[in-house]
Amino acid sequence: MSGRKALLRAYKERKVEAGIYAVRCVATGEAWVGATPDLSTRQSGVWFSLRLGSHRDKSLQTAWNAHGPDAFAFEAVEAVDTEGLDRFGRDSRLKERRQHWIAALNARGLM
């Protein structure tokens, strides 16, 4: 098996961890909370869209533009057990936990 095929197989077989994450601006103290079915890849997606200036949350994009990438931190705040749930059940549990963390951190919600 080629190295590329082995890497692809390993990626597909890895354990995916769903959860809740926060993006924090250390310059302003603001926080944004989102949910994702895969915590391990979410930061790169958020940072990519922010660098392009195309993030869907305009308040986060505005803060990023004003303060720069060094003023931001990504934090996985909770891993959510979705084992045995169908997609609807997983999405429902993530939405519930996202709402909890928005309130707990006095943050804005991300989609």
C-alpha positions in Angstrom: 0.0 0.0 0.0 1.3 3.4 -0.9 2.0 6.0 1.7 -0.8 8.2 0.4 -3.3 5.4 0.7 -2.2 4.5 4.2 -2.6 8.2 5.3 -6.1 8.3 3.7 -7.1 5.1 5.4 -5.8 6.3 8.8 -7.7 9.6 8.4 -11.0 7.8 7.6 -10.6 5.4 10.5 -9.7 8.1 13.1 -12.0 8.7 16.0 -14.0 11.8 15.5 -14.9 13.8 18.6 -17.9 16.1 18.4 -18.1 19.1 20.7 -18.3 22.8 21.6 -15.6 25.3 21.0 -15.0 29.0 21.8 -13.1 31.6 19.9 -11.9 34.3 22.2 -10.5 37.8 21.5 -8.0 38.6 24.2 -8.0 42.3 23.2 -11.7 42.8 23.9 -12.7 39.8 26.1 -15.4 38.9 23.6 -16.2 35.2 23.0 -18.0 33.3 20.3 -19.2 29.7 20.8 -20.0 27.1 18.2 -20.7 23.4 17.9 -19.1 20.9 15.5 -19.2 17.2 14.7 -15.4 17.2 14.5 -13.4 19.3 17.0 -10.1 18.3 15.6 -10.6 20.1 12.3 -12.8 23.1 13.3 -10.1 25.6 14.2 -8.4 25.4 10.8 -11.8 26.0 9.1 -12.6 29.0 11.3 -9.2 30.6 10.9 -9.2 30.0 7.1 -12.5 31.8 6.6 -11.4 34.7 8.9 -8.1 35.1 7.0 -10.1 35.3 3.8 -12.4 37.8 5.3 -15.4 35.6 4.6 -16.5 34.3 8.0 -20.3 34.1 8.3 -20.4 35.8 11.7 -19.8 39.5 10.9 -19.1 40.5 14.5 -16.3 37.9 14.7 -14.9 38.9 11.3 -15.0 42.6 12.3 -13.1 41.9 15.6 -10.5 39.7 13.7 -10.0 42.5 11.1 -9.5 45.1 13.9 -7.2 43.2 16.2 -5.5 40.6 14.0 -5.0 36.9 14.4 -2.6 37.1 17.3 -5.4 38.5 19.5 -7.5 35.3 19.1 -7.5 31.9 20.7 -9.4 28.8 19.9 -10.5 26.6 22.8 -12.4 23.2 22.8 -14.6 23.7 25.8 -16.5 20.4 25.9 -16.4 17.1 24.1 -19.9 15.8 23.6 -20.6 12.1 23.6 -22.7 11.4 20.5 -22.1 7.7 20.4 -25.2 5.7 19.3 -27.1 8.8 18.2 -28.4 9.4 14.7 -27.6 12.7 13.0 -30.8 14.4 14.4 -29.9 13.3 17.9 -26.3 14.4 17.6 -27.3 17.8 16.2 -29.9 18.2 19.0 -27.4 17.4 21.7 -24.8 19.8 20.2 -27.3 22.6 20.0 -28.3 22.1 23.6 -24.7 22.2 24.8 -23.9 25.1 22.6 -26.7 27.1 24.2 -25.4 26.2 27.7 -21.9 27.5 26.9 -23.2 30.7 25.2 -24.9 31.5 28.5 -22.1 30.3 30.7 -19.5 32.3 28.9 -21.7 35.3 28.1 -20.8 34.8 24.5 -22.3 35.1 21.0 -23.3 32.0 19.1 -21.6 30.8 15.9 -23.4 28.7 13.3 
